[in-house]
């Protein structure tokens, strides 16, 4: 499924590339600007501020993931904030439906059927979860190298300079750390 | 998702350039075409796409609590029905009245009760959440503000290994130990800031050390430290100590 939306006037023209590049200021702006509406919605529909925070963070990750996977298009009639809101709304509704709250809630007009936010299949989802768990278990140097290279998009030269390595060492260490993570995620006995 | 076997460093670099959009348009088009005919390359690219997504998502999840600290909180603590709210206001007024009566009726406090009355954990520093700045320090600061003192200490103590003289780090480690009621460790870490008049935390460290000694019943020692603090309740505490 491809989601569509238009640029929100409050965001810079190249915001999509900034979100793809994990630009801290853009991520933060999107996060803080969009939360109050979601919070209000959850509070008005049998939830608490903590519920709103949890559901919003799930939705934020889902939207970010879809942007990373190029599964969101820039044409259409909605804003990014609207899209994020709908994903959060969907998730909250889903949670209400699957819990006992369903018996007592007073939701009236929440028919959302076309915004399912989880766009990877269950096998990929399981794999991504495993990557996250194993990444967190890695030693600090490997975690830091992978964080700097893949999330912060730092060059090998900058990483080498930070760790007082040569650029070749930085490249080699980054490669070894990634291989190590691959092996942790799919143990030898599960390989073909 | 399957393990797709060994990926050489050069192959990895090529796939990464495609996935991160660093490939020139023409080369990317050729790569895309190759994906349709080269099953091995397609599998490796799929695996790496999900691998990098997982790494980045893990980092982002770790950052969300930091982002959340910047959210305005007009609705914090809501989900209170109007009637319950009225009762809460009434209960608050009653509680304030009881506290006020207790305050004026009690002529003298024990040292411990003085400590309880005046101790408030240091509120911590604002977190600016910069991507290249002191991320580990700020993450621990968020944990500290969330009263997750053990987690905060774990982060700060790791940083302290390479920054043993860092005044800010030592002060907040002391503040976290104090919040955990570990007085001995708090004294150890607050002591250096309290002894250094050029420290940015000189006044605060003296205030908290004074309160610790007050809790332990060492009133003279407590007064010495509190005299050096710049806390708004300094005079009130000193007066109460002298009245005891």
Boltz contact constraints between the chains, C-beta under 6 A:
constraints:
  - contact:
      token1: [A, 24]
      token2: [B, 131]
      max_distance: 6.0
  - contact:
      token1: [A, 28]
      token2: [B, 67]
      max_distance: 6.0
  - contact:
      token1: [A, 31]
      token2: [B, 67]
      max_distance: 6.0
  - contact:
      token1: [A, 32]
      token2: [B, 70]
      max_distance: 6.0
  - contact:
      token1: [A, 32]
      token2: [B, 71]
      max_distance: 6.0
  - contact:
      token1: [A, 35]
      token2: [B, 71]
      max_distance: 6.0
  - contact:
      token1: [A, 39]
      token2: [B, 75]
      max_distance: 6.0
  - contact:
      token1: [A, 43]
      token2: [B, 75]
      max_distance: 6.0
  - contact:
      token1: [A, 43]
      token2: [B, 78]
      max_distance: 6.0
  - contact:
      token1: [A, 43]
      token2: [B, 79]
      max_distance: 6.0
  - contact:
      token1: [A, 48]
      token2: [B, 79]
      max_distance: 6.0
  - contact:
      token1: [A, 49]
      token2: [B, 75]
      max_distance: 6.0
  - contact:
      token1: [A, 49]
      token2: [B, 76]
      max_distance: 6.0
  - contact:
      token1: [A, 57]
      token2: [B, 64]
      max_distance: 6.0
  - contact:
      token1: [A, 68]
      token2: [B, 53]
      max_distance: 6.0
  - contact:
      token1: [A, 123]
      token2: [B, 1]
      max_distance: 6.0
  - contact:
      token1: [A, 124]
      token2: [B, 1]
      max_distance: 6.0
  - contact:
      token1: [A, 124]
      token2: [B, 50]
      max_distance: 6.0
  - contact:
      token1: [A, 127]
      token2: [B, 1]
      max_distance: 6.0
  - contact:
      token1: [A, 127]
      token2: [B, 50]
      max_distance: 6.0
  - contact:
      token1: [A, 128]
      token2: [B, 50]
      max_distance: 6.0
  - contact:
      token1: [A, 128]
      token2: [B, 54]
      max_distance: 6.0
  - contact:
      token1: [A, 131]
      token2: [B, 51]
      max_distance: 6.0
  - contact:
      token1: [A, 131]
      token2: [B, 54]
      max_distance: 6.0
  - contact:
      token1: [A, 132]
      token2: [B, 54]
      max_distance: 6.0
  - contact:
      token1: [A, 132]
      token2: [B, 58]
      max_distance: 6.0
  - contact:
      token1: [A, 135]
      token2: [B, 55]
      max_distance: 6.0
  - contact:
      token1: [A, 135]
      token2: [B, 58]
      max_distance: 6.0
  - contact:
      token1: [A, 146]
      token2: [B, 55]
      max_distance: 6.0
  - contact:
      token1: [A, 147]
      token2: [B, 59]
      max_distance: 6.0
  - contact:
      token1: [A, 150]
      token2: [B, 52]
      max_distance: 6.0
  - contact:
      token1: [A, 150]
      token2: [B, 55]
      max_distance: 6.0
  - contact:
      token1: [A, 150]
      token2: [B, 56]
      max_distance: 6.0
  - contact:
      token1: [A, 151]
      token2: [B, 56]
      max_distance: 6.0
  - contact:
      token1: [A, 151]
      token2: [B, 59]
      max_distance: 6.0
  - contact:
      token1: [A, 152]
      token2: [B, 131]
      max_distance: 6.0
  - contact:
      token1: [A, 175]
      token2: [B, 9]
      max_distance: 6.0
  - contact:
      token1: [A, 186]
      token2: [B, 3]
      max_distance: 6.0
  - contact:
      token1: [A, 191]
      token2: [B, 3]
      max_distance: 6.0
